[in-house]
Amino acid sequence: MKLRWTLGVLTTLCWLSLKTTRAQNDSLSYGAYARLNKDTLASDVFHGRGYVKDGHKMASYHIATEFYKLGLKTLFPAPGFYQSFTMSANVFPEVPVLAFDEDFLVPGRDFHPAPDCPPIHGTFDLIWIDSLSLSNDKAWKKLVKQDLSKSFLVMDVGSIKSKELQNAANNLRKNVFGAAGFIEPKSKLTWSVSQAPGKTPVIEVADSLIQRRYKQVRLRIQSVQMSDFNTVNVVGYVPGKSVRDTFIVVTGHFDHLGRLGNRIMYPGANDNASGIGHMLALAKYFSQPENQPEYSIAFIAFGGEEAGLLGSLHYVRNPVIPLKRTRFLLNIDIMGSAEGITVVNATKHPEITGILEQINTQDQRIGRIRRRGPAANSDHYFFSEMGVPAFFIYTEGKVKAYHDIYDRAEHVPMEKADDLHWLFVDFIKTLESPEWNPYLKQR
């Protein structure tokens, strides 16, 4: 494993040297620099920034390299930008195989194993579960009496409206009758990461491809739980001119879903190569001597977000910067669209939101700002729970790919990258003012 990782780093170093050198060109705008990093992190070289082929390690190395080139300082006793932690993930090292009768489906495009799917290999009968089979007493009694250990249940229950039948379907999903597994039809395939395998195999299939004429399903799915392996948060900072021991913190997660085997990749251009691109652009701006901030600004790229906000949870439990010295946290995730932004925690901090809206109105950066309440949907969450004022900002618009194989760099134009960059710069500069918010003055 160590040799493979070393060879991977050497290959990546050669490839990145040209890319990152271009990024330092003075003629490259901050928005273009953000897009360049989005393209780089979403490329095949980084394997979807997941846990097959060490994509998460390569991504963290790229970010640390950019921090070093920009001259960011480290907050750790020894030189380096890494805060290590351990986590677990259920990974799929081989390309999964599924065939209905003799019709093979394409993994990623047509189906995928649920993130917590355990290994499964064999041929199984198909039993269709719909509103008719759930409501018909005779069909139900026949179902529960038969041996289901060699059968997959196709849970075709999307149209069920009755609460009673929904409860019956949910009981089936708990596998109280010992089925070999479940087929879940989906209108859109959206994948994720699980920390551990479940007890029962679940396969999600595009609903348009499941036909009643099918009698059997053939499966070969290999999953492995990787336990207690190391990943990192990447942390660097720019010291403040006036206040060095209090920080504004800019964050985003660098990990994504990785691969199904060695052929199927989830690139994660929008989620969240785009956000890391913006974070690096802000680091590039504030690291320039003429742009040195009044307060220190830390930049944190979190690992393990897709598996349950694990990197930010580890950080909050082991803060490099005391949480009481964190003046404000700006978490940026999903930056690929252009029509507007949504601000999570806006209703919790209406005065701060008002300032952001005022800056946007004055400079006409983006079309709209939508206020949203608190939500546990990104790395701001644990900071907010600990009393740190925090926003999670994401864009809205035409980029709809999410947690799928289509979230590729070429599908994420980031047309408003420059406007968003300057909106964030002006907002952060306003956060530095001692006049603007009585609550933050007390921190």
N, C-alpha and C positions, 0 to 999 in steps of 0.2 A: 504493500500500500504506500509506504514511504517513497519507494523508487518511482512508482507511477505518479505520485503527486509531484515529485521533483521534476520528472520529465514534462509533466503538464505545465508546470510553472515556466520552465525554460521555453517551451513552445509558445506559451501565452506572452512571455516577455518579448520575444522576437516580433510577434504580431502586433503587440500593443505599442511598441516603441514608436512606430510611425504614427499611429493614431493619436497618442497622447502628445507627441511633439507638435502635431498640427493644432491640437487644442490650445496650446500656449501661444499661438500666433496672435499678435496684438490686433490684427485685422478681423479676427473672429469675434462676432458679437456674443454677448452672454447667452442669448437665446440659441444661437448656433452651437455654442459649446454645450448647452444642455441637450440639444438634439443629438450631437455627436456622441455624447455619453449614453444617451438612450439607445442609439443604434449599436454602439459597442456592447453594452450589457445585454441587449436582446439578441445578439448574434449567436450563431451555432457554437462558437468557441466556448461560450459560457454554459451550455447545456441546460438552459432554462433556470440557472441559478438554484438548482435543487440538490438532491443528495445522491443521485446516480451520476457517476463520473466526476464527483467533487465540484460541481458547478458553483456551489455556494462559496467554496474556498477561493476559486478563481475570481469571483466577483468581489469578495472582500479584499483580495490582493490589489485588484484594479483601483478600488476606492482609496485604499491606503497609499498606493503609488501616486494618485492625484493629490491627496493631502500633502504628501512629501514634496511634490513638485511645486505646489502652491505655497509652501513654507509654513503650513499650519504647525502649531505647537502640540506636543503630546501632554496629556494629563496624567500619565502613568510614571511611576518611579524610574523604570527602565525605558530606553528609547523604543518607540513603537506606538501604534495606534489601536492595538487590539485589546478588547476586553473579552476574554474567553468564557464560555459556559458550555454545559453539556445539555443535550436534548435527545429525544427519541423520535423516530419517524418510521412509518410503514412504507417501504419503497418497493418498486416493481422493476427488478433488474433485467427481466426479459420482456420482449414484446408480447402482450396478451393475444390469445387466439380465441375467436368466437365464430361459430358457424351454426346457422339455423338450417337443419337438414343438410343440404349441400351448398348453401349460400354463405360464403365467408364475408364477414363485415370488416371494415377498416377501423382499426383502433384509433382513438382520438377523434376521428371524424364521425364514425357511426356508433361507437360505443366506448365505454371505459369501465373498468372495475371501480366500484365505490372506493374512496380513499382508505377505508378500513377493511377492505376485502382480504380475507385470508387466502392461502393457496387453494386451488381447486383444479382438478384434472379428470376428465371423463366425459361420457355421453349420458344425457339425462332427458327424461320425458318432460314435455311441457304441459302444464295445467293452467288454464286461463281462469283468472279471478276477476270478475266484473260485478256490476250491480245485480245481474240476473243470478249468478251463482251464489252471491251473498244473501239474496232475499228469498231464494227458493229453498224451502225446508228439505226437500228430497235431495237436491244437489248438495246442500250443505252437509247433510248426514253422510252422504256418500264420500264427500271430501275428507271429513274428519275421521272416518273409519279406515281409510286406505293407508297403506304404507307410503309415505311421501319421501322416504330417504333417498330414492332414486329419481326424484322429480324436482324441477325448478318451477316455482309459481310465477306466472306472468301477472303482475299486479296492475291490470288494466282498469284502474278505479278512479281515474281523473274526473269522470263526470258524475261521481256519486255525490248527491246533495244531502241525503238522509244522514242525520247524526248517528243513528243506530247502525247503519251500514258502514259508516266511517269508522266507528268503534270496532266493528267486526274486522274490517280491513287492517286496522292498527294492531289488533290481537294476532292476526295472521303474520304481520311483519315482525312480531316478537318471536315468531317461530315456535309457538306452543305445540305445534303438531309435528315438528321434526322434519321439515322439508330440507332438501339438499341445499337450496338457495332460492334467490329471488331475481327476477328480471323486472326492472323498474323503467317503464317508458317515460321519456322526457321530451318536452318540446324544444328544449335547448340543453345541450350537454355542458355542464359546468363542473369542473373538477376541483379538488382541494388536496389538503395534506392531513393525514391522521397520524397521531403519535403512536398508535398501536393497532394491531389487527382486531377485528371483531370476531365473533364466534360463527357467524353465518355469512357465506358469500352473497354479495349483492352486485349485480351488473346493471349499469344504466345504459339504455339503448335509445337512440333517436326513435320517437314514436312512429314516424312515417315508415320505418323499415320493419316493423313487427307485423306479421300477417298471420291470420287465423289458420292458414293452411299448414303452417309449420307444426311438426310433431315432436321434434327433438332439438336439443341444443348441445353442441360439442364445445368444450371449454378446455383451455390450458392457460392457467394464470398462476404465475409465481410471484409471491410477495414475501418480503423479509423485513422483520422489525430490526432496525438499527438502533441499539440501545446505548445510551451514555457515550455518544460520540461528540467530538468537539466542534463547535462553530463559534462565531465571534460577533460582537458589535464593534464597529469601527468608529473611533472617537478622536476628534482633533479640535483645535480651537484657535481663535485669533484673540490676543489679549486686548483689553480695552485701554483707551487713552486715559480716561478719567477714573473708571471704576473697574478694577481688575478682578475682584473677588465675588462679583455678582454677574450672572450670565443670562443672556438670551440664548435659547437653544433651538436649533433647527434640526428636524429629524425626518427620516423616511426609512422604509425597509428595503433592503437590497435582495432578499431571497424571493424565490417564486416556486413553482410547482415542479420544475425539473423535467424529467423524462419518464416515459413508459418504455422500458428497455432502451436500446441504443438508437432507435429510429424515430420514435414519436416524441416531439419536444413541445413544451409549453413555454414560448419565449418570454412572455410577461413584459412586453414593451410598454404598455400603458400602466400595468400593475407589476412592478413599480419602477421600471427602468426610467420612466419619464420623471418621476418624483426625485430619484437620485440624481438625474441630470440637472434638475433645478437646484437641488441642494448643493451640488458641486459648483454650479454657476454662482450661487450666493457666496460660497466659500472663496471662489476666485475673485469676486468683486471686493469683499471685505478684507481679503488678504493683501490687496494693493495698498502701499503706504499712504497714498492720498485719500483712501477710503476707510482708514482704520476707525472702527466704531468707538463710541464713548464707553459703552459697557463691553465686557468680553462676550464673544459669541462662540458657542460650541456647536459643532456639527456632528451628528450621530447617525450612522447608518446601521439600522438594527437587523440582526439575523433572526430567523425563527418566527417571523410574523405570521406566515401562512399556517403554521402548525399550532397557533393559539397565542399570538402576541408574546412569544417566549423570550425574545431578546429584550424587549422593553420591560417585561416583568422582572427579568434578572437584573436589569439596570436599576430599576426602582428599589429593588431589595438590596442592591449593592451600588449606590450612587457614587459616581466618580466626582460629581459636583453635588454638594449638599443640596437637597431639595429646597431648603429655605433660601438658598442662594440662587435659585432658578427663578428669574424675574418673570419669564414667559416662555412657553414652548409653542413653536409653530411646526406642526407635523404635516408634510405634504406627500400626497399619495394619489395616483391616477391623474396625471397632469396632461393627458393627451388631447383633450378636446378644447374647443375655443369659444363656445357660446356663453359660458358663464361658470361661476364657481358656487359650491355649497360649503358653508361654514358650520361644521359640527361644534357644538358648545356655544353657538351664537346667542341663543336665548339665555344661557347661563351668564354670559358676559356682554350684555347689550351695549354698554358704553364703548367697549373695545370694538365691537362689531360696527358701531356707528362711525368710529374713526376710520376703519377700513373702508366703509361705504363712502365716507366723505372724500378720502384720497382717490377712490376710483371715480367718483363723480367729477372731481377737479381735473383729473388727468385723462379721463375717458379711456381707461385701459381695457376693460372687458364689458360685455353686454349687461350682465346682471349678477347680483350676489343674493343667494338664497340662504335664509336663516334656518338652521336646524338645531334641535335640542341635543342634549347629551346622548352618546351612543358608544357602545363598546366595540367599535368596528375598525379601529386601527391603533397605532402605538401611542397615541396621546392618552389613552384611556386610564392607565394606571397612574400616570402623572396627575391627571385631573382628579382621580379618586383620592390622591394624597394631598390635595389642596393646591397644586401648582396650576396657575391660570394657563389654559392650553386651548388652542384651536387645532382641529383637523380640517384641512382644506382639500377638496377634490374638485375636478372640473366636470362640467356637463356638456353634452353635445352629441355629435354624430358618431363618435367612436364607441361602438357597442360591444366589441369583443371583450370578454372578461372570463378569466380562468379557463380559457380554451386554446386550441392550437392556432387560432386566427389572430391572437394578440401579438402580431408581428410588427417590427419596426416600420415597414413600408405602409402599414395600415394606421399608423399613429403619427400624423403630420406635425403636431405641436405648432400649429400656425400662430398661436398667441404666445409663444415662448418668451419673446422679448417683452411684450406687454406685461405678462405675469411676473417676469423677473423684476421689472421696475416697480410694479405694484408691491411685491414683497420687500424690495429694498426700501421704498418709502415708508411702508408699514413698520419695518424693523427700526428705522431711524426715528419714527414717531414713538415707538415703544421706549426709546432711550430718554425721552424727555421727562424730567422730573415733575412736570406740570400736568401731564395728561390724564393720570388715573390715580385717585386717592388710595385705592386698594393696593396697587402695586408699590406705591411709595412706602407702605408699611412693611414690605417684605425685606 
